[in-house]
Structure formats: C-alpha cells, structure tokens
Amino acid sequence: MAVTLVKVAGKFIIGGLALYGLSEVLSSQDDTIKQLSMIDSKTRQNIPVNLPELPTTTKIRQSWNSGVQRVFGGLEQVPVAAWELGKKGASNAKEFIKEQMK
C-alpha cells in the first residue's frame, strides 16, 4: 500500500514538473521562438550533422494560431457531439430493453 502510494506520488510529481516546464517554455509565442532558436543554435554547434532548418517565425505564428483555432473549434463541437451520442445511446438502450422484454 505504501509502495503504491509512493509510486503514485512520484508520478504526480514528475508529471507536475513536466507540465510546469512546458508551461514555462510554451508560455507565449515569443518565448517559444526564443527557446527554439536557442535549442537550434546549441544543437547545430554540438552535432556535426546537417539538420533541416527550423520553421520561420511567421510559420510558427501561423501554426500556433491554427492549433489554437482547431482546439477551440473542437471544444465548440463537444456539446453537439455529446447530445448526439446521448440520443444514440438512449435509443440503443430503448431498443435493447424492448428486445429483452419480448
């Protein structure tokens, strides 16, 4: 029991630290661009392999905005999808009960 509790606590701590680190890195577009540029320059200095170029600032901004729009578009559809799934589940349950009552 105690071992399981320690394992779960450890996983929560690791997950929390990872989320905190990601929130610091991805807090804004400008910070993300700075972090990517820094990582790119450090990587190119230390690895003598021809790496593909990172996306430009404009491409990052467009991707960032399209990602946000996609997420909120999906969130906008959640109530409609939940309603449809609920109706479908209710009708399936009705049919199942009718079949069982025969």
Jmol script that loads the backbone (N, CA, C; Angstrom):
load data "model"
ATOM      1  N   MET A   1       0.826  -1.193   0.000  1.00  0.00           N
ATOM      2  CA  MET A   1       0.000   0.000   0.000  1.00  0.00           C
ATOM      3  C   MET A   1       0.866   1.252   0.000  1.00  0.00           C
ATOM      4  N   ALA A   2       1.856   1.271   0.881  1.00  0.00           N
ATOM      5  CA  ALA A   2       2.731   2.439   0.976  1.00  0.00           C
ATOM      6  C   ALA A   2       3.575   2.587  -0.282  1.00  0.00           C
ATOM      7  N   VAL A   3       4.008   1.450  -0.845  1.00  0.00           N
ATOM      8  CA  VAL A   3       4.808   1.483  -2.062  1.00  0.00           C
ATOM      9  C   VAL A   3       3.975   2.049  -3.211  1.00  0.00           C
ATOM     10  N   THR A   4       2.728   1.630  -3.303  1.00  0.00           N
ATOM     11  CA  THR A   4       1.834   2.135  -4.346  1.00  0.00           C
ATOM     12  C   THR A   4       1.616   3.630  -4.178  1.00  0.00           C
ATOM     13  N   LEU A   5       1.442   4.064  -2.954  1.00  0.00           N
ATOM     14  CA  LEU A   5       1.242   5.485  -2.684  1.00  0.00           C
ATOM     15  C   LEU A   5       2.466   6.291  -3.090  1.00  0.00           C
ATOM     16  N   VAL A   6       3.648   5.769  -2.803  1.00  0.00           N
ATOM     17  CA  VAL A   6       4.884   6.457  -3.183  1.00  0.00           C
ATOM     18  C   VAL A   6       5.014   6.506  -4.703  1.00  0.00           C
ATOM     19  N   LYS A   7       4.681   5.403  -5.378  1.00  0.00           N
ATOM     20  CA  LYS A   7       4.743   5.378  -6.843  1.00  0.00           C
ATOM     21  C   LYS A   7       3.800   6.409  -7.453  1.00  0.00           C
ATOM     22  N   VAL A   8       2.578   6.457  -6.960  1.00  0.00           N
ATOM     23  CA  VAL A   8       1.592   7.405  -7.489  1.00  0.00           C
ATOM     24  C   VAL A   8       2.037   8.835  -7.215  1.00  0.00           C
ATOM     25  N   ALA A   9       2.528   9.094  -6.015  1.00  0.00           N
ATOM     26  CA  ALA A   9       3.007  10.436  -5.671  1.00  0.00           C
ATOM     27  C   ALA A   9       4.177  10.823  -6.567  1.00  0.00           C
ATOM     28  N   GLY A  10       5.079   9.880  -6.808  1.00  0.00           N
ATOM     29  CA  GLY A  10       6.216  10.147  -7.695  1.00  0.00           C
ATOM     30  C   GLY A  10       5.772  10.487  -9.107  1.00  0.00           C
ATOM     31  N   LYS A  11       4.795   9.750  -9.605  1.00  0.00           N
ATOM     32  CA  LYS A  11       4.284  10.021 -10.947  1.00  0.00           C
ATOM     33  C   LYS A  11       3.630  11.400 -11.022  1.00  0.00           C
ATOM     34  N   PHE A  12       2.869  11.765  -9.983  1.00  0.00           N
ATOM     35  CA  PHE A  12       2.257  13.091  -9.968  1.00  0.00           C
ATOM     36  C   PHE A  12       3.314  14.185  -9.915  1.00  0.00           C
ATOM     37  N   ILE A  13       4.358  13.979  -9.141  1.00  0.00           N
ATOM     38  CA  ILE A  13       5.419  14.984  -9.046  1.00  0.00           C
ATOM     39  C   ILE A  13       6.131  15.134 -10.383  1.00  0.00           C
ATOM     40  N   ILE A  14       6.460  14.020 -11.025  1.00  0.00           N
ATOM     41  CA  ILE A  14       7.123  14.079 -12.331  1.00  0.00           C
ATOM     42  C   ILE A  14       6.221  14.744 -13.358  1.00  0.00           C
ATOM     43  N   GLY A  15       4.953  14.367 -13.366  1.00  0.00           N
ATOM     44  CA  GLY A  15       4.006  14.989 -14.299  1.00  0.00           C
ATOM     45  C   GLY A  15       3.852  16.476 -14.042  1.00  0.00           C
ATOM     46  N   GLY A  16       3.766  16.853 -12.784  1.00  0.00           N
ATOM     47  CA  GLY A  16       3.645  18.275 -12.445  1.00  0.00           C
ATOM     48  C   GLY A  16       4.858  19.062 -12.868  1.00  0.00           C
ATOM     49  N   LEU A  17       6.042  18.508 -12.642  1.00  0.00           N
ATOM     50  CA  LEU A  17       7.262  19.198 -13.063  1.00  0.00           C
ATOM     51  C   LEU A  17       7.336  19.317 -14.585  1.00  0.00           C
ATOM     52  N   ALA A  18       6.909  18.264 -15.282  1.00  0.00           N
ATOM     53  CA  ALA A  18       6.910  18.319 -16.746  1.00  0.00           C
ATOM     54  C   ALA A  18       5.948  19.384 -17.244  1.00  0.00           C
ATOM     55  N   LEU A  19       4.753  19.444 -16.654  1.00  0.00           N
ATOM     56  CA  LEU A  19       3.795  20.473 -17.054  1.00  0.00           C
ATOM     57  C   LEU A  19       4.309  21.869 -16.747  1.00  0.00           C
ATOM     58  N   TYR A  20       4.938  22.026 -15.588  1.00  0.00           N
ATOM     59  CA  TYR A  20       5.491  23.325 -15.235  1.00  0.00           C
ATOM     60  C   TYR A  20       6.575  23.729 -16.228  1.00  0.00           C
ATOM     61  N   GLY A  21       7.445  22.780 -16.576  1.00  0.00           N
ATOM     62  CA  GLY A  21       8.498  23.073 -17.537  1.00  0.00           C
ATOM     63  C   GLY A  21       7.940  23.431 -18.899  1.00  0.00           C
ATOM     64  N   LEU A  22       6.933  22.694 -19.346  1.00  0.00           N
ATOM     65  CA  LEU A  22       6.315  23.008 -20.636  1.00  0.00           C
ATOM     66  C   LEU A  22       5.608  24.351 -20.604  1.00  0.00           C
ATOM     67  N   SER A  23       4.970  24.677 -19.495  1.00  0.00           N
ATOM     68  CA  SER A  23       4.277  25.957 -19.425  1.00  0.00           C
ATOM     69  C   SER A  23       5.272  27.105 -19.467  1.00  0.00           C
ATOM     70  N   GLU A  24       6.466  26.904 -18.910  1.00  0.00           N
ATOM     71  CA  GLU A  24       7.494  27.944 -18.976  1.00  0.00           C
ATOM     72  C   GLU A  24       8.010  28.096 -20.402  1.00  0.00           C
ATOM     73  N   VAL A  25       8.217  26.971 -21.086  1.00  0.00           N
ATOM     74  CA  VAL A  25       8.749  27.020 -22.448  1.00  0.00           C
ATOM     75  C   VAL A  25       7.710  27.531 -23.428  1.00  0.00           C
ATOM     76  N   LEU A  26       6.460  27.099 -23.275  1.00  0.00           N
ATOM     77  CA  LEU A  26       5.416  27.434 -24.244  1.00  0.00           C
ATOM     78  C   LEU A  26       4.477  28.521 -23.737  1.00  0.00           C
ATOM     79  N   SER A  27       4.957  29.407 -22.884  1.00  0.00           N
ATOM     80  CA  SER A  27       4.078  30.405 -22.282  1.00  0.00           C
ATOM     81  C   SER A  27       3.592  31.441 -23.292  1.00  0.00           C
ATOM     82  N   SER A  28       4.394  31.782 -24.270  1.00  0.00           N
ATOM     83  CA  SER A  28       3.940  32.713 -25.301  1.00  0.00           C
ATOM     84  C   SER A  28       4.684  32.405 -26.597  1.00  0.00           C
ATOM     85  N   GLN A  29       4.217  32.970 -27.678  1.00  0.00           N
ATOM     86  CA  GLN A  29       4.842  32.726 -28.964  1.00  0.00           C
ATOM     87  C   GLN A  29       6.280  33.212 -28.973  1.00  0.00           C
ATOM     88  N   ASP A  30       6.493  34.412 -28.455  1.00  0.00           N
ATOM     89  CA  ASP A  30       7.839  34.979 -28.486  1.00  0.00           C
ATOM     90  C   ASP A  30       8.811  34.151 -27.651  1.00  0.00           C
ATOM     91  N   ASP A  31       8.357  33.698 -26.482  1.00  0.00           N
ATOM     92  CA  ASP A  31       9.224  32.858 -25.652  1.00  0.00           C
ATOM     93  C   ASP A  31       9.518  31.540 -26.350  1.00  0.00           C
ATOM     94  N   THR A  32       8.517  30.973 -26.999  1.00  0.00           N
ATOM     95  CA  THR A  32       8.713  29.710 -27.711  1.00  0.00           C
ATOM     96  C   THR A  32       9.712  29.887 -28.843  1.00  0.00           C
ATOM     97  N   ILE A  33       9.593  30.973 -29.578  1.00  0.00           N
ATOM     98  CA  ILE A  33      10.517  31.231 -30.688  1.00  0.00           C
ATOM     99  C   ILE A  33      11.935  31.399 -30.161  1.00  0.00           C
ATOM    100  N   LYS A  34      12.096  32.125 -29.049  1.00  0.00           N
ATOM    101  CA  LYS A  34      13.429  32.291 -28.448  1.00  0.00           C
ATOM    102  C   LYS A  34      13.996  30.950 -28.012  1.00  0.00           C
ATOM    103  N   GLN A  35      13.166  30.121 -27.363  1.00  0.00           N
ATOM    104  CA  GLN A  35      13.622  28.816 -26.893  1.00  0.00           C
ATOM    105  C   GLN A  35      14.024  27.925 -28.074  1.00  0.00           C
ATOM    106  N   LEU A  36      13.201  27.908 -29.132  1.00  0.00           N
ATOM    107  CA  LEU A  36      13.528  27.097 -30.306  1.00  0.00           C
ATOM    108  C   LEU A  36      14.823  27.562 -30.959  1.00  0.00           C
ATOM    109  N   SER A  37      15.016  28.871 -31.050  1.00  0.00           N
ATOM    110  CA  SER A  37      16.244  29.397 -31.642  1.00  0.00           C
ATOM    111  C   SER A  37      17.461  29.012 -30.816  1.00  0.00           C
ATOM    112  N   MET A  38      17.334  29.109 -29.494  1.00  0.00           N
ATOM    113  CA  MET A  38      18.435  28.742 -28.616  1.00  0.00           C
ATOM    114  C   MET A  38      18.751  27.255 -28.744  1.00  0.00           C
ATOM    115  N   ILE A  39      17.719  26.409 -28.743  1.00  0.00           N
ATOM    116  CA  ILE A  39      17.927  24.964 -28.879  1.00  0.00           C
ATOM    117  C   ILE A  39      18.548  24.648 -30.235  1.00  0.00           C
ATOM    118  N   ASP A  40      18.083  25.327 -31.288  1.00  0.00           N
ATOM    119  CA  ASP A  40      18.616  25.100 -32.627  1.00  0.00           C
ATOM    120  C   ASP A  40      20.090  25.466 -32.698  1.00  0.00           C
ATOM    121  N   SER A  41      20.448  26.616 -32.150  1.00  0.00           N
ATOM    122  CA  SER A  41      21.850  27.039 -32.231  1.00  0.00           C
ATOM    123  C   SER A  41      22.748  26.112 -31.409  1.00  0.00           C
ATOM    124  N   LYS A  42      22.301  25.713 -30.215  1.00  0.00           N
ATOM    125  CA  LYS A  42      23.099  24.807 -29.384  1.00  0.00           C
ATOM    126  C   LYS A  42      23.250  23.448 -30.069  1.00  0.00           C
ATOM    127  N   THR A  43      22.184  22.969 -30.685  1.00  0.00           N
ATOM    128  CA  THR A  43      22.225  21.671 -31.354  1.00  0.00           C
ATOM    129  C   THR A  43      23.177  21.711 -32.540  1.00  0.00           C
ATOM    130  N   ARG A  44      23.086  22.773 -33.334  1.00  0.00           N
ATOM    131  CA  ARG A  44      23.953  22.879 -34.510  1.00  0.00           C
ATOM    132  C   ARG A  44      25.423  23.009 -34.112  1.00  0.00           C
ATOM    133  N   GLN A  45      25.707  23.620 -32.960  1.00  0.00           N
ATOM    134  CA  GLN A  45      27.090  23.740 -32.509  1.00  0.00           C
ATOM    135  C   GLN A  45      27.643  22.395 -32.062  1.00  0.00           C
ATOM    136  N   ASN A  46      26.821  21.584 -31.436  1.00  0.00           N
ATOM    137  CA  ASN A  46      27.304  20.351 -30.802  1.00  0.00           C
ATOM    138  C   ASN A  46      27.152  19.094 -31.644  1.00  0.00           C
ATOM    139  N   ILE A  47      26.308  19.121 -32.668  1.00  0.00           N
ATOM    140  CA  ILE A  47      26.099  17.940 -33.501  1.00  0.00           C
ATOM    141  C   ILE A  47      26.549  18.276 -34.923  1.00  0.00           C
ATOM    142  N   PRO A  48      27.569  17.605 -35.401  1.00  0.00           N
ATOM    143  CA  PRO A  48      28.080  17.929 -36.734  1.00  0.00           C
ATOM    144  C   PRO A  48      27.310  17.233 -37.857  1.00  0.00           C
ATOM    145  N   VAL A  49      26.011  17.307 -37.826  1.00  0.00           N
ATOM    146  CA  VAL A  49      25.176  16.683 -38.846  1.00  0.00           C
ATOM    147  C   VAL A  49      24.341  17.785 -39.483  1.00  0.00           C
ATOM    148  N   ASN A  50      24.080  17.650 -40.774  1.00  0.00           N
ATOM    149  CA  ASN A  50      23.227  18.640 -41.441  1.00  0.00           C
ATOM    150  C   ASN A  50      21.787  18.419 -41.026  1.00  0.00           C
ATOM    151  N   LEU A  51      21.282  19.303 -40.212  1.00  0.00           N
ATOM    152  CA  LEU A  51      19.908  19.217 -39.742  1.00  0.00           C
ATOM    153  C   LEU A  51      19.020  20.093 -40.617  1.00  0.00           C
ATOM    154  N   PRO A  52      17.750  19.721 -40.779  1.00  0.00           N
ATOM    155  CA  PRO A  52      16.857  20.590 -41.544  1.00  0.00           C
ATOM    156  C   PRO A  52      16.636  21.904 -40.801  1.00  0.00           C
ATOM    157  N   GLU A  53      16.324  22.933 -41.542  1.00  0.00           N
ATOM    158  CA  GLU A  53      16.090  24.249 -40.953  1.00  0.00           C
ATOM    159  C   GLU A  53      14.809  24.250 -40.132  1.00  0.00           C
ATOM    160  N   LEU A  54      14.830  25.007 -39.064  1.00  0.00           N
ATOM    161  CA  LEU A  54      13.621  25.183 -38.262  1.00  0.00           C
ATOM    162  C   LEU A  54      12.651  26.083 -39.004  1.00  0.00           C
ATOM    163  N   PRO A  55      11.365  25.981 -38.698  1.00  0.00           N
ATOM    164  CA  PRO A  55      10.402  26.859 -39.350  1.00  0.00           C
ATOM    165  C   PRO A  55      10.658  28.325 -38.997  1.00  0.00           C
ATOM    166  N   THR A  56      10.261  29.199 -39.893  1.00  0.00           N
ATOM    167  CA  THR A  56      10.451  30.625 -39.670  1.00  0.00           C
ATOM    168  C   THR A  56       9.481  31.122 -38.609  1.00  0.00           C
ATOM    169  N   THR A  57       9.722  32.330 -38.146  1.00  0.00           N
ATOM    170  CA  THR A  57       8.857  32.938 -37.136  1.00  0.00           C
ATOM    171  C   THR A  57       7.424  33.039 -37.640  1.00  0.00           C
ATOM    172  N   THR A  58       7.249  33.402 -38.893  1.00  0.00           N
ATOM    173  CA  THR A  58       5.908  33.522 -39.470  1.00  0.00           C
ATOM    174  C   THR A  58       5.204  32.178 -39.473  1.00  0.00           C
ATOM    175  N   LYS A  59       5.919  31.125 -39.833  1.00  0.00           N
ATOM    176  CA  LYS A  59       5.336  29.784 -39.871  1.00  0.00           C
ATOM    177  C   LYS A  59       4.931  29.336 -38.468  1.00  0.00           C
ATOM    178  N   ILE A  60       5.755  29.656 -37.476  1.00  0.00           N
ATOM    179  CA  ILE A  60       5.421  29.289 -36.097  1.00  0.00           C
ATOM    180  C   ILE A  60       4.168  30.019 -35.658  1.00  0.00           C
ATOM    181  N   ARG A  61       4.080  31.299 -35.962  1.00  0.00           N
ATOM    182  CA  ARG A  61       2.893  32.068 -35.568  1.00  0.00           C
ATOM    183  C   ARG A  61       1.634  31.522 -36.243  1.00  0.00           C
ATOM    184  N   GLN A  62       1.731  31.165 -37.527  1.00  0.00           N
ATOM    185  CA  GLN A  62       0.566  30.611 -38.224  1.00  0.00           C
ATOM    186  C   GLN A  62       0.175  29.268 -37.637  1.00  0.00           C
ATOM    187  N   SER A  63       1.156  28.420 -37.352  1.00  0.00           N
ATOM    188  CA  SER A  63       0.869  27.113 -36.782  1.00  0.00           C
ATOM    189  C   SER A  63       0.259  27.254 -35.401  1.00  0.00           C
ATOM    190  N   TRP A  64       0.801  28.175 -34.621  1.00  0.00           N
ATOM    191  CA  TRP A  64       0.310  28.407 -33.268  1.00  0.00           C
ATOM    192  C   TRP A  64      -1.158  28.802 -33.331  1.00  0.00           C
ATOM    193  N   ASN A  65      -1.473  29.764 -34.196  1.00  0.00           N
ATOM    194  CA  ASN A  65      -2.845  30.239 -34.296  1.00  0.00           C
ATOM    195  C   ASN A  65      -3.772  29.164 -34.835  1.00  0.00           C
ATOM    196  N   SER A  66      -3.335  28.381 -35.818  1.00  0.00           N
ATOM    197  CA  SER A  66      -4.207  27.340 -36.357  1.00  0.00           C
ATOM    198  C   SER A  66      -4.440  26.250 -35.304  1.00  0.00           C
ATOM    199  N   GLY A  67      -3.436  25.969 -34.485  1.00  0.00           N
ATOM    200  CA  GLY A  67      -3.612  24.987 -33.422  1.00  0.00           C
ATOM    201  C   GLY A  67      -4.626  25.450 -32.395  1.00  0.00           C
ATOM    202  N   VAL A  68      -4.542  26.704 -32.016  1.00  0.00           N
ATOM    203  CA  VAL A  68      -5.493  27.258 -31.052  1.00  0.00           C
ATOM    204  C   VAL A  68      -6.899  27.235 -31.638  1.00  0.00           C
ATOM    205  N   GLN A  69      -7.027  27.606 -32.897  1.00  0.00           N
ATOM    206  CA  GLN A  69      -8.335  27.611 -33.552  1.00  0.00           C
ATOM    207  C   GLN A  69      -8.893  26.188 -33.634  1.00  0.00           C
ATOM    208  N   ARG A  70      -8.044  25.220 -33.931  1.00  0.00           N
ATOM    209  CA  ARG A  70      -8.507  23.833 -34.029  1.00  0.00           C
ATOM    210  C   ARG A  70      -8.987  23.318 -32.676  1.00  0.00           C
ATOM    211  N   VAL A  71      -8.236  23.637 -31.620  1.00  0.00           N
ATOM    212  CA  VAL A  71      -8.624  23.175 -30.282  1.00  0.00           C
ATOM    213  C   VAL A  71      -9.958  23.784 -29.881  1.00  0.00           C
ATOM    214  N   PHE A  72     -10.111  25.090 -30.048  1.00  0.00           N
ATOM    215  CA  PHE A  72     -11.353  25.726 -29.639  1.00  0.00           C
ATOM    216  C   PHE A  72     -12.511  25.353 -30.559  1.00  0.00           C
ATOM    217  N   GLY A  73     -12.231  25.074 -31.837  1.00  0.00           N
ATOM    218  CA  GLY A  73     -13.271  24.571 -32.724  1.00  0.00           C
ATOM    219  C   GLY A  73     -13.770  23.210 -32.259  1.00  0.00           C
ATOM    220  N   GLY A  74     -12.833  22.357 -31.817  1.00  0.00           N
ATOM    221  CA  GLY A  74     -13.215  21.057 -31.281  1.00  0.00           C
ATOM    222  C   GLY A  74     -14.011  21.189 -29.992  1.00  0.00           C
ATOM    223  N   LEU A  75     -13.578  22.103 -29.129  1.00  0.00           N
ATOM    224  CA  LEU A  75     -14.317  22.321 -27.886  1.00  0.00           C
ATOM    225  C   LEU A  75     -15.721  22.853 -28.153  1.00  0.00           C
ATOM    226  N   GLU A  76     -15.856  23.618 -29.216  1.00  0.00           N
ATOM    227  CA  GLU A  76     -17.162  24.157 -29.574  1.00  0.00           C
ATOM    228  C   GLU A  76     -18.122  23.045 -29.992  1.00  0.00           C
ATOM    229  N   GLN A  77     -17.586  21.975 -30.568  1.00  0.00           N
ATOM    230  CA  GLN A  77     -18.411  20.876 -31.054  1.00  0.00           C
ATOM    231  C   GLN A  77     -18.757  19.853 -29.972  1.00  0.00           C
ATOM    232  N   VAL A  78     -18.127  19.940 -28.809  1.00  0.00           N
ATOM    233  CA  VAL A  78     -18.340  18.948 -27.759  1.00  0.00           C
ATOM    234  C   VAL A  78     -19.806  18.843 -27.330  1.00  0.00           C
ATOM    235  N   PRO A  79     -20.517  19.947 -27.060  1.00  0.00           N
ATOM    236  CA  PRO A  79     -21.914  19.789 -26.631  1.00  0.00           C
ATOM    237  C   PRO A  79     -22.794  19.098 -27.678  1.00  0.00           C
ATOM    238  N   VAL A  80     -22.591  19.448 -28.941  1.00  0.00           N
ATOM    239  CA  VAL A  80     -23.389  18.843 -30.008  1.00  0.00           C
ATOM    240  C   VAL A  80     -23.081  17.354 -30.105  1.00  0.00           C
ATOM    241  N   ALA A  81     -21.788  17.006 -30.068  1.00  0.00           N
ATOM    242  CA  ALA A  81     -21.401  15.599 -30.162  1.00  0.00           C
ATOM    243  C   ALA A  81     -21.913  14.818 -28.952  1.00  0.00           C
ATOM    244  N   ALA A  82     -21.841  15.419 -27.769  1.00  0.00           N
ATOM    245  CA  ALA A  82     -22.333  14.749 -26.565  1.00  0.00           C
ATOM    246  C   ALA A  82     -23.835  14.521 -26.666  1.00  0.00           C
ATOM    247  N   TRP A  83     -24.566  15.505 -27.165  1.00  0.00           N
ATOM    248  CA  TRP A  83     -26.015  15.364 -27.327  1.00  0.00           C
ATOM    249  C   TRP A  83     -26.335  14.235 -28.299  1.00  0.00           C
ATOM    250  N   GLU A  84     -25.643  14.204 -29.430  1.00  0.00           N
ATOM    251  CA  GLU A  84     -25.881  13.162 -30.429  1.00  0.00           C
ATOM    252  C   GLU A  84     -25.555  11.780 -29.868  1.00  0.00           C
ATOM    253  N   LEU A  85     -24.422  11.662 -29.176  1.00  0.00           N
ATOM    254  CA  LEU A  85     -24.065  10.379 -28.580  1.00  0.00           C
ATOM    255  C   LEU A  85     -25.071   9.967 -27.510  1.00  0.00           C
ATOM    256  N   GLY A  86     -25.561  10.936 -26.741  1.00  0.00           N
ATOM    257  CA  GLY A  86     -26.569  10.643 -25.723  1.00  0.00           C
ATOM    258  C   GLY A  86     -27.863  10.139 -26.340  1.00  0.00           C
ATOM    259  N   LYS A  87     -28.302  10.797 -27.428  1.00  0.00           N
ATOM    260  CA  LYS A  87     -29.516  10.352 -28.117  1.00  0.00           C
ATOM    261  C   LYS A  87     -29.340   8.945 -28.674  1.00  0.00           C
ATOM    262  N   LYS A  88     -28.176   8.717 -29.286  1.00  0.00           N
ATOM    263  CA  LYS A  88     -27.914   7.400 -29.864  1.00  0.00           C
ATOM    264  C   LYS A  88     -27.877   6.330 -28.769  1.00  0.00           C
ATOM    265  N   GLY A  89     -27.229   6.640 -27.653  1.00  0.00           N
ATOM    266  CA  GLY A  89     -27.168   5.687 -26.540  1.00  0.00           C
ATOM    267  C   GLY A  89     -28.534   5.419 -25.958  1.00  0.00           C
ATOM    268  N   ALA A  90     -29.360   6.477 -25.827  1.00  0.00           N
ATOM    269  CA  ALA A  90     -30.703   6.297 -25.280  1.00  0.00           C
ATOM    270  C   ALA A  90     -31.550   5.437 -26.209  1.00  0.00           C
ATOM    271  N   SER A  91     -31.464   5.681 -27.517  1.00  0.00           N
ATOM    272  CA  SER A  91     -32.264   4.875 -28.445  1.00  0.00           C
ATOM    273  C   SER A  91     -31.769   3.425 -28.463  1.00  0.00           C
ATOM    274  N   ASN A  92     -30.464   3.222 -28.385  1.00  0.00           N
ATOM    275  CA  ASN A  92     -29.939   1.857 -28.320  1.00  0.00           C
ATOM    276  C   ASN A  92     -30.385   1.162 -27.045  1.00  0.00           C
ATOM    277  N   ALA A  93     -30.392   1.900 -25.930  1.00  0.00           N
ATOM    278  CA  ALA A  93     -30.852   1.319 -24.666  1.00  0.00           C
ATOM    279  C   ALA A  93     -32.327   0.953 -24.751  1.00  0.00           C
ATOM    280  N   LYS A  94     -33.157   1.823 -25.362  1.00  0.00           N
ATOM    281  CA  LYS A  94     -34.586   1.533 -25.534  1.00  0.00           C
ATOM    282  C   LYS A  94     -34.780   0.277 -26.351  1.00  0.00           C
ATOM    283  N   GLU A  95     -34.067   0.177 -27.467  1.00  0.00           N
ATOM    284  CA  GLU A  95     -34.171  -0.990 -28.328  1.00  0.00           C
ATOM    285  C   GLU A  95     -33.749  -2.254 -27.593  1.00  0.00           C
ATOM    286  N   PHE A  96     -32.679  -2.152 -26.834  1.00  0.00           N
ATOM    287  CA  PHE A  96     -32.193  -3.302 -26.079  1.00  0.00           C
ATOM    288  C   PHE A  96     -33.228  -3.745 -25.047  1.00  0.00           C
ATOM    289  N   ILE A  97     -33.818  -2.800 -24.352  1.00  0.00           N
ATOM    290  CA  ILE A  97     -34.833  -3.135 -23.339  1.00  0.00           C
ATOM    291  C   ILE A  97     -36.049  -3.753 -24.011  1.00  0.00           C
ATOM    292  N   LYS A  98     -36.467  -3.207 -25.167  1.00  0.00           N
ATOM    293  CA  LYS A  98     -37.612  -3.788 -25.883  1.00  0.00           C
ATOM    294  C   LYS A  98     -37.319  -5.216 -26.306  1.00  0.00           C
ATOM    295  N   GLU A  99     -36.092  -5.459 -26.779  1.00  0.00           N
ATOM    296  CA  GLU A  99     -35.725  -6.811 -27.174  1.00  0.00           C
ATOM    297  C   GLU A  99     -35.742  -7.762 -25.982  1.00  0.00           C
ATOM    298  N   GLN A 100     -35.293  -7.292 -24.834  1.00  0.00           N
ATOM    299  CA  GLN A 100     -35.242  -8.135 -23.655  1.00  0.00           C
ATOM    300  C   GLN A 100     -36.624  -8.400 -23.085  1.00  0.00           C
ATOM    301  N   MET A 101     -37.565  -7.492 -23.317  1.00  0.00           N
ATOM    302  CA  MET A 101     -38.917  -7.638 -22.759  1.00  0.00           C
ATOM    303  C   MET A 101     -39.758  -8.617 -23.580  1.00  0.00           C
ATOM    304  N   LYS A 102     -39.339  -8.968 -24.762  1.00  0.00           N
ATOM    305  CA  LYS A 102     -40.121  -9.887 -25.605  1.00  0.00           C
ATOM    306  C   LYS A 102     -40.103 -11.278 -25.087  1.00  0.00           C
TER     307      LYS A 102
END
end "model"
wireframe off; spacefill off
backbone 0.3
color backbone group
